[in-house]
Amino acid sequence: MRRVIRPRHAHRLAEYRLKHYLTQAEFAGLIGVGASDISGYESGKHRPKPEVMDKIMEVTKGFVKPKHFEGEP
C-alpha cells in the first residue's frame, strides 16, 4: 500500500507560484526539476530532496520552508 505524505502547508509552494504568476513548469525551471516534481510537491505525494529544498528556499526567499513539507504519512 502506497503511503501519501499529508503536508500541513504544501499549498504554500502553489501560493508562492501563483502570487508570482509562475506555472509549475516555469518554477521547475528556476529550481532545476521537472514540472511533474512540482506537482508532486504541491499535492503532497513527494517531498523535495534537501538540495532541491535549498533551491526552493533560495528562489522563494524563505517563503517556502522545509516545515511546509512535513506531515504525517
N, CA, C and O atoms as a MOPAC input file, in Angstrom:
PM7 MOZYME 1SCF
protein

 N      0.84800 1    -1.18800 1     0.00000 1
 C      0.00000 1     0.00000 1     0.00000 1
 C      0.88600 1     1.24200 1     0.00000 1
 O      1.81100 1     1.35400 1     0.80500 1
 N      0.60200 1     2.15400 1    -0.89000 1
 C      1.39500 1     3.37800 1    -1.01300 1
 C      0.95000 1     4.39000 1     0.03300 1
 O     -0.24500 1     4.62600 1     0.21600 1
 N      1.92600 1     4.98700 1     0.71900 1
 C      1.61300 1     5.99200 1     1.73400 1
 C      1.75500 1     7.38700 1     1.12600 1
 O      2.71000 1     7.67100 1     0.40400 1
 N      0.81000 1     8.22800 1     1.42500 1
 C      0.82200 1     9.59600 1     0.92400 1
 C      1.19200 1    10.52700 1     2.06100 1
 O      0.64200 1    10.43500 1     3.15800 1
 N      2.11700 1    11.41300 1     1.79400 1
 C      2.51800 1    12.41900 1     2.77300 1
 C      1.38600 1    13.43400 1     2.86500 1
 O      0.87100 1    13.88000 1     1.84000 1
 N      1.01000 1    13.78900 1     4.03400 1
 C     -0.04400 1    14.78300 1     4.20200 1
 C      0.56800 1    16.04700 1     4.80400 1
 O      0.45100 1    16.28500 1     6.00600 1
 N      1.21100 1    16.84500 1     3.97600 1
 C      1.85900 1    18.04300 1     4.49200 1
 C      0.84200 1    19.04800 1     4.99200 1
 O     -0.25200 1    19.18500 1     4.44500 1
 N      1.22400 1    19.73200 1     6.02300 1
 C      0.31800 1    20.71800 1     6.60800 1
 C      0.19200 1    21.95700 1     5.73200 1
 O     -0.87400 1    22.56700 1     5.65200 1
 N      1.28400 1    22.32100 1     5.07900 1
 C      1.28100 1    23.58700 1     4.34900 1
 C      1.91300 1    23.47600 1     2.96300 1
 O      2.50800 1    24.44500 1     2.49000 1
 N      1.80400 1    22.32600 1     2.29900 1
 C      2.41100 1    22.16900 1     0.97100 1
 C      1.80700 1    23.15600 1    -0.01900 1
 O      2.42800 1    23.48900 1    -1.02800 1
 N      0.59700 1    23.62200 1     0.27100 1
 C     -0.02700 1    24.60400 1    -0.60600 1
 C      0.76900 1    25.89900 1    -0.64700 1
 O      0.54700 1    26.74300 1    -1.51500 1
 N      1.68300 1    26.05200 1     0.27600 1
 C      2.49600 1    27.26700 1     0.34600 1
 C      3.30500 1    27.44600 1    -0.94300 1
 O      3.48500 1    28.57100 1    -1.41000 1
 N      3.78500 1    26.35900 1    -1.50800 1
 C      4.52900 1    26.42500 1    -2.75300 1
 C      3.62500 1    26.91200 1    -3.88400 1
 O      4.01700 1    27.78400 1    -4.65900 1
 N      2.43700 1    26.36300 1    -3.97900 1
 C      1.48100 1    26.79900 1    -5.00200 1
 C      1.11000 1    28.26400 1    -4.78100 1
 O      0.97900 1    29.02900 1    -5.73600 1
 N      0.94400 1    28.64000 1    -3.53500 1
 C      0.61700 1    30.03300 1    -3.21600 1
 C      1.70200 1    30.96800 1    -3.74500 1
 O      1.39900 1    31.99100 1    -4.35800 1
 N      2.95500 1    30.61900 1    -3.50900 1
 C      4.07300 1    31.43700 1    -3.98900 1
 C      4.04500 1    31.51700 1    -5.51900 1
 O      4.14900 1    32.59700 1    -6.10100 1
 N      3.90300 1    30.35200 1    -6.15500 1
 C      3.91300 1    30.30800 1    -7.62000 1
 C      2.84600 1    31.20500 1    -8.21600 1
 O      3.11000 1    32.01200 1    -9.10700 1
 N      1.63600 1    31.04800 1    -7.70600 1
 C      0.50600 1    31.80300 1    -8.25800 1
 C      0.64100 1    33.29400 1    -7.98200 1
 O      0.28900 1    34.12300 1    -8.82100 1
 N      1.14500 1    33.62400 1    -6.82200 1
 C      1.34000 1    35.03000 1    -6.46100 1
 C      2.34100 1    35.70300 1    -7.40600 1
 O      2.26800 1    36.90500 1    -7.66100 1
 N      3.27600 1    34.89900 1    -7.91600 1
 C      4.30500 1    35.41800 1    -8.81700 1
 C      4.03400 1    35.05200 1   -10.28400 1
 O      4.91500 1    35.16500 1   -11.13700 1
 N      2.79600 1    34.60900 1   -10.56000 1
 C      2.35600 1    34.31100 1   -11.93200 1
 C      3.27500 1    33.31300 1   -12.63300 1
 O      3.62600 1    33.49400 1   -13.79900 1
 N      3.65800 1    32.26600 1   -11.91700 1
 C      4.52700 1    31.22900 1   -12.46800 1
 C      3.75000 1    29.92100 1   -12.65800 1
 O      2.97300 1    29.52400 1   -11.79000 1
 N      3.96100 1    29.27400 1   -13.76900 1
 C      3.39700 1    27.94600 1   -13.95600 1
 C      4.29000 1    26.94700 1   -13.21900 1
 O      5.39000 1    27.28500 1   -12.78100 1
 N      3.80700 1    25.72900 1   -13.09200 1
 C      4.64000 1    24.70200 1   -12.47700 1
 C      5.90800 1    24.51000 1   -13.29700 1
 O      6.98800 1    24.34100 1   -12.73100 1
 N      5.79500 1    24.53300 1   -14.60600 1
 C      6.95700 1    24.35200 1   -15.47700 1
 C      7.95900 1    25.49200 1   -15.31500 1
 O      9.16800 1    25.25900 1   -15.29700 1
 N      7.46800 1    26.70500 1   -15.20000 1
 C      8.37400 1    27.85800 1   -15.02600 1
 C      9.10200 1    27.78400 1   -13.68600 1
 O     10.30900 1    28.01600 1   -13.61600 1
 N      8.36400 1    27.46100 1   -12.62700 1
 C      9.00300 1    27.35900 1   -11.31800 1
 C      9.99600 1    26.20200 1   -11.31500 1
 O     11.08900 1    26.31300 1   -10.75900 1
 N      9.61300 1    25.10000 1   -11.93400 1
 C     10.50300 1    23.93700 1   -12.01600 1
 C     11.81800 1    24.31600 1   -12.68300 1
 O     12.88400 1    23.88600 1   -12.24300 1
 N     11.74900 1    25.11600 1   -13.74200 1
 C     12.95900 1    25.56500 1   -14.42900 1
 C     13.85600 1    26.40200 1   -13.53500 1
 O     15.08000 1    26.35100 1   -13.65400 1
 N     13.25500 1    27.16600 1   -12.64900 1
 C     14.04200 1    28.00400 1   -11.73300 1
 C     14.83300 1    27.18000 1   -10.72000 1
 O     15.90800 1    27.58800 1   -10.28000 1
 N     14.29400 1    26.01900 1   -10.35700 1
 C     14.97300 1    25.22400 1    -9.33000 1
 C     15.61400 1    23.95200 1    -9.88200 1
 O     16.22100 1    23.18500 1    -9.13400 1
 N     15.48200 1    23.72700 1   -11.18900 1
 C     16.17300 1    22.61600 1   -11.81500 1
 C     15.52600 1    21.24500 1   -11.67500 1
 O     16.22200 1    20.23200 1   -11.60700 1
 N     14.19500 1    21.20800 1   -11.63300 1
 C     13.46900 1    19.93600 1   -11.59700 1
 C     12.39800 1    19.96500 1   -12.68500 1
 O     12.26300 1    20.96200 1   -13.39400 1
 N     11.64500 1    18.89200 1   -12.82200 1
 C     10.56700 1    18.84200 1   -13.80000 1
 C      9.25100 1    19.35100 1   -13.23100 1
 O      9.06100 1    19.39700 1   -12.01500 1
 N      8.35300 1    19.72800 1   -14.11800 1
 C      7.03400 1    20.21000 1   -13.69000 1
 C      6.28900 1    19.13900 1   -12.89900 1
 O      5.53200 1    19.45800 1   -11.98300 1
 N      6.50000 1    17.87000 1   -13.24900 1
 C      5.83200 1    16.79300 1   -12.51400 1
 C      6.31900 1    16.72200 1   -11.06700 1
 O      5.57600 1    16.31100 1   -10.17700 1
 N      7.57100 1    17.12600 1   -10.83800 1
 C      8.08500 1    17.17600 1    -9.46700 1
 C      7.33700 1    18.23900 1    -8.66300 1
 O      6.95000 1    18.00400 1    -7.51800 1
 N      7.14000 1    19.39600 1    -9.26500 1
 C      6.41500 1    20.47400 1    -8.58400 1
 C      5.00100 1    20.01500 1    -8.26000 1
 O      4.50000 1    20.25800 1    -7.16300 1
 N      4.37000 1    19.36200 1    -9.20000 1
 C      3.02900 1    18.83800 1    -8.97100 1
 C      3.02200 1    17.88200 1    -7.77900 1
 O      2.12600 1    17.93700 1    -6.93700 1
 N      4.01000 1    17.02100 1    -7.71600 1
 C      4.11800 1    16.07500 1    -6.59700 1
 C      4.33900 1    16.76300 1    -5.26900 1
 O      3.77100 1    16.36000 1    -4.25300 1
 N      5.16300 1    17.80500 1    -5.26800 1
 C      5.40800 1    18.55200 1    -4.02200 1
 C      4.12500 1    19.24100 1    -3.56000 1
 O      3.78000 1    19.20800 1    -2.37900 1
 N      3.43100 1    19.86000 1    -4.50100 1
 C      2.22300 1    20.61000 1    -4.14900 1
 C      1.08000 1    19.69800 1    -3.70600 1
 O      0.26100 1    20.08700 1    -2.87400 1
 N      1.02600 1    18.50900 1    -4.25200 1
 C     -0.05200 1    17.58900 1    -3.89100 1
 C      0.26500 1    16.79100 1    -2.63000 1
 O     -0.61700 1    16.15200 1    -2.05600 1
 N      1.51500 1    16.83000 1    -2.20400 1
 C      1.91300 1    16.08600 1    -1.02000 1
 C      2.32800 1    14.65600 1    -1.30500 1
 O      2.53900 1    13.87200 1    -0.37900 1
 N      2.44800 1    14.30900 1    -2.57700 1
 C      2.86200 1    12.94900 1    -2.92600 1
 C      4.36000 1    12.75400 1    -2.78000 1
 O      4.82900 1    11.63000 1    -2.60200 1
 N      5.11400 1    13.84200 1    -2.85500 1
 C      6.57000 1    13.77200 1    -2.76100 1
 C      7.09700 1    14.91200 1    -1.90000 1
 O      6.47300 1    15.96700 1    -1.77600 1
 N      8.24800 1    14.67100 1    -1.31900 1
 C      8.96100 1    15.72300 1    -0.59200 1
 C     10.21000 1    16.08000 1    -1.38100 1
 O     10.85100 1    15.20100 1    -1.95700 1
 N     10.56000 1    17.34700 1    -1.41500 1
 C     11.77900 1    17.72600 1    -2.12000 1
 C     13.00800 1    17.16000 1    -1.40200 1
 O     13.04700 1    17.10000 1    -0.17300 1
 N     14.00300 1    16.74800 1    -2.18000 1
 C     15.28500 1    16.33000 1    -1.61000 1
 C     15.93700 1    17.56300 1    -0.98700 1
 O     15.61400 1    18.68800 1    -1.36700 1
 N     16.84200 1    17.36700 1    -0.04500 1
 C     17.46100 1    18.52000 1     0.63400 1
 C     18.05500 1    19.56200 1    -0.30800 1
 O     17.90500 1    20.76100 1    -0.07500 1
 N     18.73100 1    19.11700 1    -1.37000 1
 C     19.34400 1    20.08500 1    -2.29300 1
 C     18.28300 1    20.85300 1    -3.08200 1
 O     18.49100 1    22.01500 1    -3.43000 1
 N     17.15500 1    20.21300 1    -3.36500 1
 C     16.05200 1    20.89300 1    -4.05100 1
 C     15.37200 1    21.85400 1    -3.08100 1
 O     14.98900 1    22.95900 1    -3.46400 1
 N     15.22000 1    21.43600 1    -1.83200 1
 C     14.61500 1    22.30900 1    -0.82000 1
 C     15.44800 1    23.56600 1    -0.63600 1
 O     14.90400 1    24.65900 1    -0.47700 1
 N     16.76500 1    23.41400 1    -0.65800 1
 C     17.63300 1    24.59400 1    -0.55600 1
 C     17.36000 1    25.56900 1    -1.69900 1
 O     17.30400 1    26.78100 1    -1.49000 1
 N     17.19200 1    25.03800 1    -2.89600 1
 C     16.92700 1    25.88700 1    -4.06200 1
 C     15.54000 1    26.53200 1    -3.95600 1
 O     15.37000 1    27.69800 1    -4.31100 1
 N     14.55100 1    25.77800 1    -3.47000 1
 C     13.20600 1    26.34000 1    -3.27400 1
 C     13.26500 1    27.50600 1    -2.29900 1
 O     12.67000 1    28.55600 1    -2.54100 1
 N     13.98800 1    27.31900 1    -1.18800 1
 C     14.09600 1    28.40200 1    -0.20100 1
 C     14.81300 1    29.61200 1    -0.79000 1
 O     14.45200 1    30.75500 1    -0.51000 1
 N     15.82300 1    29.35500 1    -1.60000 1
 C     16.56700 1    30.45200 1    -2.22500 1
 C     15.67000 1    31.23700 1    -3.18800 1
 O     15.61800 1    32.46600 1    -3.12900 1
 N     14.97600 1    30.53500 1    -4.06000 1
 C     14.13400 1    31.18400 1    -5.06300 1
 C     12.96000 1    31.91500 1    -4.41500 1
 O     12.59300 1    33.00700 1    -4.84800 1
 N     12.36800 1    31.31400 1    -3.37800 1
 C     11.20400 1    31.93300 1    -2.72700 1
 C     11.60100 1    32.90100 1    -1.61500 1
 O     10.74600 1    33.46600 1    -0.93400 1
 N     12.90400 1    33.08200 1    -1.44100 1
 C     13.42900 1    33.97400 1    -0.39200 1
 C     12.86700 1    33.62300 1     0.98800 1
 O     12.53400 1    34.49600 1     1.78900 1
 N     12.77300 1    32.30700 1     1.23700 1
 C     12.33900 1    31.83200 1     2.54300 1
 C     10.83100 1    31.73900 1     2.73800 1
 O     10.38100 1    31.35200 1     3.81600 1
 N     10.03800 1    32.08300 1     1.72500 1
 C      8.58300 1    31.98600 1     1.85200 1
 C      8.15400 1    30.53800 1     2.02800 1
 O      7.23000 1    30.24100 1     2.78600 1
 N      8.83600 1    29.63300 1     1.31800 1
 C      8.56500 1    28.20100 1     1.43000 1
 C      9.73800 1    27.57000 1     2.16700 1
 O     10.88900 1    27.71600 1     1.75600 1
 N      9.44100 1    26.86500 1     3.25900 1
 C     10.47600 1    26.27400 1     4.11900 1
 C     10.25200 1    24.77100 1     4.25900 1
 O      9.16900 1    24.27800 1     3.94400 1
 N     11.26600 1    24.03300 1     4.72700 1
 C     11.10700 1    22.59100 1     4.89700 1
 C      9.88900 1    22.20800 1     5.74500 1
 O      9.24800 1    21.18900 1     5.48800 1
 N      9.57400 1    23.01800 1     6.74500 1
 C      8.43300 1    22.67700 1     7.61500 1
 C      7.11900 1    22.59500 1     6.83900 1
 O      6.17300 1    21.94300 1     7.28000 1
 N      7.06300 1    23.25600 1     5.68600 1
 C      5.85300 1    23.23100 1     4.87400 1
 C      5.63100 1    21.88300 1     4.20300 1
 O      4.55900 1    21.62500 1     3.65700 1
 N      6.64000 1    21.02800 1     4.24400 1
 C      6.52200 1    19.69900 1     3.63800 1
 C      6.51700 1    18.59100 1     4.67200 1
 O      6.50400 1    17.41200 1     4.32100 1
 N      6.52800 1    18.95600 1     5.93300 1
 C      6.45400 1    17.95500 1     6.98700 1
 C      5.01000 1    17.53200 1     7.14100 1
 O      4.09000 1    18.33400 1     6.98300 1
 N      4.83000 1    16.30100 1     7.44300 1
 C      3.47500 1    15.82000 1     7.62000 1
 C      3.49400 1    14.40600 1     8.14500 1
 O      4.55200 1    13.80900 1     8.34900 1
 N      2.34100 1    13.89700 1     8.35300 1
 C      2.21800 1    12.53200 1     8.86600 1
 C      1.84100 1    11.61500 1     7.72500 1
 O      0.79100 1    11.78100 1     7.10300 1
 N      2.70700 1    10.63400 1     7.44600 1
 C      2.39600 1     9.72200 1     6.34400 1
 C      1.18300 1     8.86900 1     6.64700 1
 O      0.78500 1     8.04700 1     5.82200 1

